[in-house]
Amino acid sequence: MPDTAPPRAGLPSALADRLRAVLGAKGLLTDQAAIAAHSADWRNLFPGSALAVLRPATTAECAEAVRLCAEAGIAIVPQAGNTSLVGGSTPLGRGDEVVLSVARMNRILEVDPVGMTMTVEAGAVLAAVQQAAAAADCLFPLSLSSEGSAQIGGLIGTNAGGNTTLRYGNMREQVLGLEVVLADGSVLDLMRRLRKDNTGYALRQLFIGAEGTLGVVTRAVLRLMPRPRDIQAAFVALPSVEAAVGLLNRFQRHDGDSLAAFEYMARFGIELVLRHIPDVKDPLARRHHHYALVELASPRPDADLRGALEAVLGRAMEEGLVLDAAIAESETQRLALWRIREEHAEAQKREGASVKNDVSVPVSAIPELIARGIAAVRRIVPEVRPCPFGHVGDGNIHFNFSRPEDMADEAFLALWEAIADAVNAEVRRLGGSFSAEHGIGRLKTGTLAEWRAGAEIETMRRIKAALDPRGLMNPGKVVPAS
């Protein structure tokens, strides 16, 4: 819930004048409409308020703005894309913070197709980075449904995952170098393009996944990969969740290096997409309870991935592991298959209130997690509508639940904590994590304190205190108060 402390009237006029002199007319927003647009999260679960929005255009401007705010004792909420699902990039409700948006720092500074790196500013949109890599005959492998609006700084701050983590890893694996403005306004330059740099602590790793609580990411050196020359995708109907895990294992054993993505979907999620998203069609003639989206990719044009896909699916179908399948015959069809998966979050949002659980367990435990988790939540809300989907290949399931059709949104959201606790109890029993790729933000700080007690949480607090002793960087997020 929003913090109810008395709000400030606005930025002190002297500070506003100094910030305007540094940032220019476009770099300091103080009208209420602009502030409100930067103060609500994508799901509108954590609305807040701020004194102003700072929009630096360079690292130097960002550093000076942070220094001035630190001097005045005003907290900063870094924002890059604002697509967080856990309230990690919006201000609290006290009205005594400023939002610092890196949206104007959106340049792609250099692409090195020989060294396979790209240097970008933190406000660069993921889709633009992907396009720049493709123009250089390379691939930036991170892929997720919000790539048209998500910005690199936010993806680094949350250690974003996505659809191809199975093959390429999370954002952490894509970052070679960083530039960060620290809480006092000093600039930490870690912009090295090296694959090997064994010179003490890997400081950049502190800021990947820190959600802006240790500093503001302003630039990054990203790792590129060879562009795939052969891509094959199939939309597969399955008899069970166990069959999804079994089929994944078949593809891994056949040729694990070519397996780029393996996504699970339940029929309810498919129905929501068909209901709420225009121009989406069911690829299969008959309805089934369980599905997988399988994609193979190789930089070799002669890899014969179509043959591999047909061979594995054919044998699985003979053995009853696969019920039906549609293989994309063109790039347009491949993108249409992916749209079904990528529109799950938007479709569920349009359906009404939902409780989202971004969890991970060992891959072999996914069937048990889904079965036991659904049973546990139905003991709380018997008519709840489960909508599990996600990255079976890396054990990350978006274990979501839509409200019953006859229940009001507010009544269902009031049960969020009870539902999350029920799911997390099963996750914990199976040796999993309550946050797989969305981060902690404001939503999960209490859970972090429960799960990471003792030396682990104390080490986090010590790092936070060392880099941000006054607690001015994204307060109330990630690290719970002691």
N, C-alpha and C positions, 0 to 999 in steps of 0.2 A: 504494500500500500504506500502511497506518497507520504513523504515526511511532512508533518504539519507545523514545523517550526515557523515563527513569524518571518515573512518574506522581506527582503530589502526593497527599498523604493526603486533602486536602479544603480547603475554604475556611478561611482563618485565622478563628478564632472571633470576633475583634474586628470583622473585615470583615463576617462573616455577620450579626452583631448590628446593625451599621449599615445593611446592605442590608435586613434584615428590618424595621427601623424605618421605612425609606423606602417599601418595597414592600408591606408587610403580609404576613400569613400565606399568602395566595394568590399572592403575587408572588415568593416565593423558594422554589424546590423543590430539596431536597438529597437526597431518597431516590433510591436507585439505579434503581428502576423508572422513575421520572419522567425521570431524566437519560438513561437508555437510550432512552426513547421519542423524545427530541429529538436523539439522537446518531447515528442511522442515516438514510441517504438512501433515497429511494423505491425504488431498485433494489438497495439493500444492497451497493453496490460500495465505499463509503467509510465503513465503520463507524468511529466515533471514541469518545472519552470526554471528559467535562467535569467541572468541579468542582461546578457547580450550573446551574440554569436560572433566569434572571431574567425575570419577566413583569410589566413595568410596565403601569399602567392609564392613565397620562397622559404627556404630553410632559415635564412637570416631574419625574415619577418616573424616566422614562427618562434624562433629563439628569443627575440626581443619581446614579443607579446607574452610569452611564458614568464620571462624575467620580470616584466612589469606586474603581472598578476601575482607572482610569488612575492614581490616586494610589498604589494598591497594585501597579501594574505587571502587572496581569492582563489578558490578551487577551480580546476579545469576539467572538463569532460571531453576527452578526445573523441572525434567522430569521423568515421570513414565509411560512408555508404549507409550506415544506420539500418542494417538488415538483421541485427541481432534478434534472436528469439528468446533471450534470457534477460533482457533489460540492461545489457552491458554498455550501451552507448548513448543513453539519455540521462539528463540531469535528474536529481532528486526533486522533491516538491518544495524545497525550502526557499528557492529563488535566490540563493546566495552564491551560485556558481556561474561560470561562463562555459558555453560550448565552443570548442575549437574544432572547426571543420577543415579538413585538408582537401576539400573538393576542388579548390582552385589550383592545387599542386598536382596536376594530372598529366604531366608530360612523360612521354617515353623518351628517355635521354639517349640511349644507345642500344643497338642490337648487334651482338657479335656472333654471327653464325658459325665461325670457325671455333671460337672458344666456347660456344653454346651457352651464352649468357645474355641477359637483358638487364639494363639499368633503368629503373622507373621511379617516379615520384609516388608518394603514398596515396594520392587521390586518383591515380590511374584506375579506370574501370576494368574489371577482369576481362570482359569481352574485347575491349580494345587491346589488351595485352595479348590475348589469344590471336587476334587478327594480325598484330604486328609480328608475332612469332611465325604465323603461317606465311606472311609476305616474305619472310627470310628463309622459307622452306624448312621451318622448325616447328616444334610443338611446345607450347606451355601447357603442361598436362592437367592442371587443376581445372575441374569442371563441376559446376553445381547449378541449381535451378535459378539462383539470383545473380548469375554472372553478368546480366545486363545492367545491374545497379551496384553490386558489391564492389568495393574498392580495395586495392592492394593493402593499404594500411590496416583496414579492418580484418582482412583475411589473415594477415600476419598476427594481429592482436588476438585473434581467436584460434590460431592454429587450425584454420579451416580444413575440412576433409573433402567430402564430395564423392562423386560417382566413380572416380578412377584411383582412389586410394589403394585399392587392391593391387594395382600395377605400379603406381608411381609414389605412393606415400602421401602424407598430409602436407600442409603448407610448410611445416618445419623442414621437410626434405627438399623443398624447392628454393630455399633462401640461402645464398652464399654470403651476402653482406648486408649490413644495415647502417642507417644513419638515424640517430634518435636524439631528440631534444629532451634533456632531463628536467627534473622538477624545478631546478634553479635557473633554467634558461641556458645552461651550457650544452654544447653539442658533442655527442659521442659519435665519432667517425669510425665505423667498422666496415667501410665500403670496400671490402677486398673481394676480388673475383677468383679467389683461389679455391681449388677443391681440397687442397691439403694446407693447413695452417695450424701447426701444433705448438702454439706459443702461449701457453697458460690457459686461463679460464676461457671457455667459449662464451663470451659475454653476450653475443647476439641471441643465444638461446634463452636468456633471461626474459627478453622482450617478446619472444614468439609465444603466444598464449597468455600473456600477462594482461590483455584487454585494456591497455592504456593506463594501468595502475602504477607503472614504473617510469613512463615517459611517453613522448609522442613520436611515433615512427614517421619519418619524413621522406626517406628514400630507401631503396632496396636493390640489391643485385640478385636477380633470379636465375635459376638454372633452367636451361632449355633442353629439349630432347629431340631426337630425329623425328621428322614428320612421318606418320604412318602412310604407307603406299597401298596397303590392303586392309580394309576394314569390313568386317562382316558382323551382322547383328541378327538376333532371333528373339521373337516373343514366344514364350513357351508356357503351355498349360501343364500343371502338375497335380498329382493326386493329394499331396500333403506337403507340409513344411519340411518333413524329413526327406522327401524326394528332392526338394530344392537343395538341401545340403548335400545329398548324395550326388546330384547332377553337378554341383560345383566341384566336388572332389573328382568326378570323371574328367572334367575339363582340365583341372590342375594336373592330373596325372598324364593326360594325353599330351598337353603342351602348355605348361604353366606360364611360360614366358610370353605367350601370345594372348593370354586372358587379360583383357583390359578392364572389364566391368562385369559384375554379376549382381543384379538387383532383384529383390523379392517384392512382390505386391500381392495383396489379398483382393478378393473380388469386390469387397465393399469400397476400397479405394478406387478401383477401376470404375465402379458405378458413379462415384462422386465426380470423377473427371468427365465421364460421358455426360453427366447431368449439368455440370456447371461451366465447362470449358467449351467454347464454340469450335466447330470443325474438327472434333476428335472422333475417330471411329474405332470400334472394337476390331482388332486385326483377325480375330477368330470367329467362326460361325456360331459356335456353341459357348455357353457360359460355363466357367469352371471356378473352383474355390481358390486356387492358388496359381501364381504365375511367377516366372522369372524372365528378366531381360538380360540376355547374354551378349557380350560384345568381345570379339577377337580383333587384335590389331597388330600389324607388323610393319617395320620400315622397308621390308623386302617386297617388291611387287610380285615376285614369284612364290610367295609363301603358301599359296593354295589354302587359304583359311576357309574358303567356302567348302572345300572338300573335308577339312577337319571338322567344321561345324556340322555338316551333314552326317559324317561318320559317327560322331559322338551322339548326336540326337537320334540317329537311326537305331543304334544299338540300345540306347536308353528307352526308346519307344517300344522296341521288341520285348524288353524286359518289364514294361509297365511303369517305368520311372517317369516317362513323359507321355502325356495324353494327346497333345496336339502341338503344333508349332507353325509359326509364320516367319519365314526368313526374308529380310529386306532385299529387294531386287534393285534398289537404287539408293542414292544418298537421300533423296526426298523421303523415301519410305523409312530409311533408318532414322531420320530426324523425327518422323511421325511416331515411330515406336518410342523414342526417347521422350517425346512430348507427353506421352501418357504417364511416364514415371515422374517427370519434372514438374508436372502440374498438380501433383498430389497435395502439396501444401496449400496452394491457392484454392483448389477445389474444396478442401476441408474447411478453409477459412470462410468460404461463401456458404457452406452448409450450416454454419453456426458455431457455437462455442465448442472448443475441444481442449483436452488436456494432452500436452505433448511430453513424451519421455524420450530423451535422446540417450540411449543406453548402449552398452556393449558387453558382450560375454564371449567366451571361447566359441568359435564357430560351431563346434559339435553340440554345444548347449542351447543353440537357438531354438530348436523345436520345443524343448522343455520350457524355456523361458516364455515363449508365446503361449503355450497351453496353460501353464500354471499362472502366468500373469493375467490372462483373460479371466480365468476362474476366480482369481483373487479380487479383481476389480468388479466382477459381476456380483460378488458377495456384498459389495457396497452399493452398486447401481445395477440392479438386475437387467434393465433394458438398455444398458450402454451399448454403443456400436463400436467395436474395435476396428482400428485402421492401422495395423502394423505394416510397415514397408521399409525398405532401405538396403543397406550395403552388406548383404550376407557374406560376401567375400572377405570382409575384414571384421565381421562380428558385430557391426553397428546397426541396430534396429531402431527406427523411429517408431516407438511403441505408443501410438496415439490413440485417443479415445474420443469419439464424437458424442455429444449429448444425446440422450434419448429423444425421439421425435416430439414427445409430448412434455418435455421439460424445458423450462426457461433457461436462457443462457446464464443468467446470474446465479440461479440455483445450482446449476451444474458446476460452474467455476468455483463456487463455495466449497466444493468437494475436492478441489485440486490437490490439497496437501494429503488428504486421505488416499486418493488414487495414486499419487506419486509415491507415497510411503509403501503402498501395497506392491507396486511394481518394483520399487527399489529393494524391498525385502527379498524378492526372488532373484534380482540381479546380484545382490550381495551374497546370497546363498550359493550362487553359481560362479562366484569369483570374478564378477564383472565390474563395470564402472557406471556410475550414475550420470556421467557426462562424457559422451564419446567424442563429439565434434562441435557442439554449439557453445561450449564454455560454461562459465559460472555466472557472470553478471551479477544482477541483484537477486535473481530467482533462486539460486542454489547456494548462496553463501552459508546458510545454516546447515545444509547437507554436507558441504565441504568440511565444516568444523566437526561434524559427526564422524565422517569417513576417514579423515586425514588428521586425526588427533595426535597429540604427542610431539615427537621431534619433527615430524614432517610439517605440520602446520606452524610450529614455532620457527622453523627455518624460513618458511615463506614470510612470516611476520618480520623476521630479522632483515631479510632482503628488502622488504618494503620500507622498513624504518631506515635502512642505510641509504637508499636511493631517494626516498621521499619522506624525510623525517617529520615534516609538518602535515603530512597526509593530504596534500593538495591535488594529487593526480587521481582523478576518477574515484572520489571517495564513495564508500558504501558498496564497492564492487569487488568481487573475487575473494579477497582475504577478509574473513570475519574479524570483528573487533575482539580483542582479548578480554 
